[in-house]
Amino acid sequence: MTIDHDGFPAPPALVEHARRFRAEGGVPAVPRVAATVLLLRPAGEDFEVYLIRRVAAMAFGGMYAFPGGGVDRSDSQAHLDWAGPEPAEWGRRLGLAADAAQAVVCAAAREVFEEAGVLLAGADANSVVGDVSGDDWEAARVALEQHRGGFADLLAERGLTLRSDLLLPWSRWITPEFEPRRFDTYFFVALLPEGQRTRNVSGEADHALWIRPAEARARAEAGELTMLPPTLVTLGQVAAAGDLRGVAQTAATRDAATPITPRLDLPQEGPPRFTLP
């Protein structure tokens, strides 16, 4: 996979979707609001990011991505203890109303717990829970994943406060119009809490790994890891920040409200490629 100024290679399955959509005059699906989280951890003087590979049967199956998923109705109805920026401030950062912004932040925290076993919550606004890999926590995670309980209920039952300040907004991407399943996804970065560890627990992924962002990009170029433009671009951006302090400083200045939608060019000659606006 060669990534250059001319754009990004397009997987054959997506090219087929695009050709069919255009030939049939398809109507774009309404994007579902979603959230995804780049979990980061120190690695010597560098840092690593957590990637999962979506199972083949899912939308974007076979692609490496970050833990995440759609906003659930319960995310916007949650009444929970909250630490960090108030929902109205989140709304200003994300370009959303306060309740919608709260739902996106809740979805980000919920999804990273469901898909990576990492909980961004603590007993109060200044603490974070430690190891959450025990059997009781796993039972709670599975119940949440199977929609047998809500995220706010889980936190309330355990006397925990959602640490929204551990999530830093990064960007917003919308799936191209030709895709049958589309997402309006808010990207966040978060440092893996001390004492916690990721676990490959999601039924929506068949492989997971920690990897330096620059190495992930290099392996994508070599054809070893398959990724879509949002993942590739974001990996390049966090790698360019230099270190974890740089990532946090960069996040504070980024536009996380204006959406980016990759465009798929289908030239008469030459390979199809994704380009960015």
C-alpha positions in Angstrom: 0.0 0.0 0.0 1.6 3.2 -1.1 0.4 6.3 0.7 1.4 9.6 -1.0 0.2 13.1 -1.9 -2.2 11.6 -4.6 -4.3 9.9 -1.9 -4.8 6.5 -0.4 -5.5 3.1 -2.0 -9.1 1.9 -1.9 -10.0 -1.7 -0.9 -11.7 -3.5 -3.8 -14.9 -4.1 -1.8 -15.3 -0.4 -1.2 -14.6 0.4 -4.8 -17.4 -2.1 -5.8 -19.8 -0.4 -3.3 -19.0 3.0 -4.9 -19.4 1.8 -8.5 -22.8 0.2 -7.7 -23.9 3.3 -5.7 -23.2 5.6 -8.6 -24.6 3.4 -11.3 -27.8 2.9 -9.4 -28.1 6.6 -8.3 -28.1 5.5 -4.7 -29.4 7.6 -1.8 -26.8 8.2 0.9 -27.6 6.6 4.3 -27.9 8.9 7.3 -24.6 8.7 9.3 -24.9 7.3 12.8 -23.1 9.3 15.4 -20.2 7.4 16.8 -17.0 7.8 18.9 -13.6 6.1 18.8 -10.7 6.3 21.1 -6.9 6.1 20.5 -5.6 4.5 23.6 -1.9 5.5 24.1 0.8 4.2 26.4 4.4 5.0 27.0 7.0 2.8 25.2 10.5 3.9 26.3 11.0 7.4 25.0 8.2 6.8 22.4 4.6 5.7 22.8 2.2 3.1 21.4 -1.4 3.0 20.2 -3.9 0.2 20.6 -5.4 -1.2 17.3 -8.0 -3.8 16.8 -9.0 -5.6 13.6 -12.7 -5.8 12.9 -14.1 -9.2 12.1 -14.9 -9.9 8.5 -18.7 -10.0 9.0 -18.8 -6.4 10.3 -18.9 -3.1 8.5 -15.2 -2.3 7.5 -14.4 -5.9 8.3 -10.7 -6.9 8.1 -9.6 -3.3 8.7 -7.5 -2.2 11.6 -9.0 0.6 13.6 -9.3 2.0 17.1 -11.9 0.8 19.7 -15.2 2.6 19.2 -18.8 2.4 18.1 -22.1 4.1 17.8 -23.8 6.3 20.3 -26.7 4.5 22.1 -29.9 6.1 23.2 -28.9 5.4 26.8 -25.8 7.5 26.3 -27.8 10.7 25.9 -30.1 9.8 28.8 -27.4 9.0 31.3 -27.4 10.7 34.7 -24.0 10.2 36.1 -21.3 11.6 38.2 -19.1 13.6 35.9 -15.5 15.0 36.2 -13.8 17.2 33.7 -15.2 19.8 31.3 -19.0 20.2 31.6 -21.2 19.0 28.7 -21.6 22.6 27.5 -17.8 23.0 27.1 -17.6 19.6 25.4 -20.4 20.9 23.1 -18.2 23.9 22.1 -15.3 21.6 21.3 -17.3 19.1 19.3 -19.8 21.6 17.7 -22.8 19.9 19.4 -25.5 20.8 21.9 -24.5 20.0 25.4 -26.7 16.8 25.7 -25.5 15.5 22.4 -21.9 16.2 23.4 -22.4 14.3 26.7 -23.7 11.4 24.7 -20.6 11.3 22.5 -18.3 11.4 25.4 -20.2 8.7 27.3 -20.1 6.6 24.1 -16.3 7.0 23.9 -15.8 5.9 27.5 -18.4 3.0 27.2 -16.9 1.7 24.0 -13.3 1.7 25.2 -14.5 -0.4 28.2 -16.6 -2.7 26.1 -13.9 -3.3 23.4 -10.7 -2.9 25.3 -11.5 -3.5 28.9 -10.3 -0.1 29.9 -12.4 2.0 32.3 -12.0 5.8 32.3 -13.6 6.3 35.7 -12.6 6.7 39.3 -13.9 7.1 42.9 -13.7 10.8 42.5 -12.6 13.6 40.1 -8.9 13.0 41.0 -8.6 9.2 40.8 -8.9 6.3 38.3 -9.8 2.7 39.1 -7.0 0.2 38.9 -7.1 -3.3 37.4 -10.6 -4.1 36.0 -9.8 -7.5 34.5 -11.3 -9.6 37.4 -14.3 -11.9 36.9 -16.8 -9.4 38.5 -15.7 -6.6 36.2 -15.7 -8.9 33.2 -19.3 -10.0 34.0 -20.2 -6.3 34.1 -18.5 -5.6 30.8 -20.3 -8.5 29.1 -23.6 -7.3 30.5 -23.0 -3.9 29.1 -21.9 -5.3 25.7 -25.0 -7.4 25.5 -27.2 -4.4 26.4 -28.3 -6.0 29.7 -27.5 -2.8 31.6 -26.4 0.8 31.0 -23.0 2.5 31.4 -24.3 5.1 33.9 -25.9 2.3 36.0 -22.6 0.4 36.1 -20.8 3.5 37.3 -23.5 4.4 39.8 -23.6 0.8 41.3 -19.8 1.0 41.9 -19.8 4.6 43.1 -17.7 5.8 40.2 -17.3 9.1 38.5 -16.8 9.3 34.7 -13.4 11.0 34.0 -14.3 12.9 30.9 -11.0 14.9 31.3 -9.1 11.8 30.4 -10.5 12.0 26.9 -9.0 14.6 24.6 -10.9 15.5 21.4 -8.9 15.1 18.2 -11.0 15.0 15.0 -14.3 14.2 13.3 -14.8 11.9 10.2 -17.9 11.0 8.2 -18.0 7.9 6.1 -18.3 8.5 2.3 -21.8 8.7 0.9 -21.6 5.4 -1.1 -21.2 3.2 2.0 -24.3 1.4 3.1 -23.4 1.9 6.7 -22.2 5.4 7.5 -20.8 6.9 10.7 -20.3 10.5 11.9 -17.4 9.6 14.2 -15.7 11.8 16.8 -12.1 10.7 17.5 -10.5 11.1 21.0 -7.1 10.3 22.4 -6.6 8.9 25.9 -3.7 7.7 28.0 -4.1 4.1 29.3 -4.7 4.5 33.0 -2.0 3.3 35.3 -2.7 -0.2 36.7 -5.1 -1.1 33.8 -4.3 -3.2 30.8 -6.1 -3.7 27.5 -7.7 -7.1 26.9 -8.9 -8.5 23.5 -12.4 -9.0 24.7 -14.6 -7.6 22.0 -16.6 -10.0 19.9 -16.3 -7.4 17.1 -12.5 -7.9 16.7 -10.4 -10.9 15.9 -6.9 -9.4 16.6 -5.5 -6.6 18.7 -2.0 -5.1 19.1 0.0 -2.3 20.7 2.2 -0.6 18.1 4.1 2.6 17.6 2.0 4.9 15.3 4.8 5.4 12.8 5.4 1.6 12.7 1.7 1.1 12.1 1.8 3.5 9.1 4.9 1.8 7.7 3.2 -1.6 8.0 0.1 -0.3 6.3 2.3 1.0 3.4 3.9 -2.5 3.2 0.5 -4.1 2.9 0.8 -5.9 6.3 -2.1 -3.9 8.0 -5.2 -2.8 6.1 -6.6 0.5 7.2 -9.0 3.2 5.9 -7.9 6.9 5.6 -9.2 8.1 9.0 -7.0 5.6 10.8 -4.0 6.2 8.6 -4.2 10.0 8.8 -4.8 9.9 12.5 -1.8 7.7 13.1 0.3 10.1 11.1 -1.0 13.0 13.1 -0.3 11.5 16.6 3.2 10.3 15.4 4.0 13.8 14.3 3.2 15.1 17.8 6.5 13.5 18.9 5.7 12.2 22.4 2.7 11.9 24.7 3.1 15.5 26.0 3.1 16.6 22.4 -0.1 14.7 21.7 -1.9 16.4 24.6 -0.6 19.8 23.6 -1.7 19.2 20.0 -5.1 18.0 21.0 -5.8 21.2 22.8 -5.5 23.2 19.5 -7.2 20.8 17.1 -10.6 21.3 15.3 -12.7 18.4 16.5 -16.0 19.8 15.2 -15.5 20.2 11.4 -16.1 16.9 9.7 -13.7 15.4 7.2 -15.2 13.1 4.5 -12.8 11.1 2.3 -13.7 11.2 -1.5 -13.2 8.1 -3.6 -12.0 9.0 -7.1 -12.8 6.4 -9.8 -10.7 7.5 -12.8 -11.0 6.0 -16.3 -7.4 5.1 -16.1 -5.3 4.3 -13.0 -6.4 2.8 -9.7 -9.2 4.2 -7.6 -7.9 6.3 -4.7 -9.3 8.0 -1.6 -8.5 11.7 -1.4 -9.2 14.2 1.3 -10.9 17.6 0.9 
